[in-house]
Amino acid sequence: MSVPTIFPKKYIYTCPVCGSDIKVSTTNGLVPASQKCSKCEFVLFFPNQPQPPPNPIIEQEAQLTEFLQTWTRWLTRAYKKSGKAGKFFILALFVGMASPFIVGTLAIVIVWLWVVPIAVTLTDRTIVFGVLFSLLTAIALKVEETARQILYGAYLTRRMRNPEKLLPS
């Protein structure tokens, strides 16, 4: 079992110009690159410190979280601003994305009620179920893919109100 490393929350340095104390706060045990004296404005520089390597999983999670939050805000605003036709179109896109499940369920019901009574042998029934279900699933997957592309395309081509605000500082 490893012992945790404990870092002080702040260091106190003496200003070489005026002799006052410069309190330097730390983050994860690291001091900033520089700190100003509050009395004489002297800037005290600190040598480069080893930075901990960034965790790519946490960075990807943060990027994904930010993407989902901005996408959700955009979709909510677009839904609230749109009229009846726009709301119907957005709901139609979501139904299109859910179409593999919906069409698959409908295919089973249709085959069960109409086609199975006509098919006599087990081989006929197996062929009917397999062909119909695979055809409808292929169509549903294509509809779902198209709906997803339309929605993401609309998100990516949205009008930005303040692009300067979105740039990293």
N, C-alpha and C positions, 0 to 999 in steps of 0.2 A: 504494500500500500504506500503510495507516494505522499509526501508531506506537501500541503499546499504552500505556494509562495505568497508571502504577505508583503505588500508594498505600502510605503507611507502615502497618505493622501496629499501631503504637500511638503516641500522642502523650503528652507529659509536660507537665502544667500545674502551676503552683505554687499551693498552697492559700492563699487570702488571709487565713485566720484563723491557722493555725499555721506556714505557710511550708514545709510538707513537699511532696514531689512527689506528684502524683496521676497515675497511669499510666492512660491511657484507651485501650482496645483498639478497633480499627476493624473494621467489616465492610464489605467492598467499598468502602473509602475513606470510609465514613460513621461518625461518632462517635455514641454513643447519646444519648438525650435528656438524660440526667443521669448524674452519677457522684459517689459519696460519697468523702470523704477517709477513709483508713483510720485516721487518728489522732484527729481531732477530730469526725468524722461530719458535717462541713460538706458540703452538697450543691451541686455545681457544675452549673449548667444550661447547655446549649448551645443556640444559636439553631436554629430549624427549618432543615433542610437539604433540598435537592431530592431527592426519592426517585425512584429509577429506575422507570419505568412497568412494571407487572407484565406478564409475557408470558402472554397468555391461552392459548396452546397448551400451555405447560408446566403451567399451572394445571389445564387440562382433562385433561391426561395424568395428573397426580397424582391428581385426583379419580377418574378411571377406574381407575387402578391400585389405589387404596384400595377402591373398590367391588368390583373383581374379587377382591382378597385377602379382604375380609370375606365375600363371597359364597362363595368357595371354602372358607374355614374353616367357615362355617355349613353348607354342604352336606356336608363331611367329617364334622363332628360329628353332623349329622342321620343320616347313613348309618351311622356307628358305633353310635349310640344305638338305632337302630330294630331291630325284630325282623325275622323273615324276610319278613313281609308288607310292612313298610315298605321293606325293601331291594328287594323285587320291584317295589313301586310306583315307587321312584326309578329303577330300571333301565327300567321300562316307560315312564316319562316321557322318558328319554334315547332309547329306541328310537322313541318318538313324534316326537321332534325330528329323528331321522335318517330318518324315514319317507319324505320325498320321494325320497331316493336309493334306499332299499330297495324301495319300491313301484315306482318307475320301472324299476329293474333287473328286478324280478319281472314287470312288465308286458311288457317286451321279450321275456323268456324265454317267457312264456305265449303271447304273440302269435306268436312265432317257431315254437313247437312245435305249437300247436293250431289257430290261426286261419289262418295263412299257407297251410298245405296245402289248406284248403277254398277260399280265395279263388283264383279262376282267373286273372283278368287283372291287369295292373299297376295299373290304376285301383282295382280291388277291394282289392288289397293296400295301396295307399296310404291309402285311406279307412279301412280296418280299423286300420292302425297309427296314423293320426292321431287317430281318435276314441277308441280305447282308451287310448292314451298320454295324451291331454289329459284324459280323465275321471279316470284314476287319479292323474295329477299333481295335479289340482285337489283330489281327496280327500286325498291325501298332504299337500299344503300346509295344508289345514284342520286335519288331525290334528297336524301339526307346530306350527302356531300355537296350538292349544289346549293342547298339552303345554307349550309355552314359557310361556304365560300361567299355567298351574297352578303351574309351578315358580317363576316370579318372584313370583306371588302368595303362595306359601308362604314365600318368602324375605322379602318385605316385611311380612308379618303375623307374623313369627317373634316369639317371646317374648324380650324383652330382659332379661338378668339384672341388669345394673347400668347404668341409663340415665344416671346422673350421670357415670359414667366416660366416656361417649361424647360428652358436651357439650364444645364447644371452651372452652378456658380462656383 
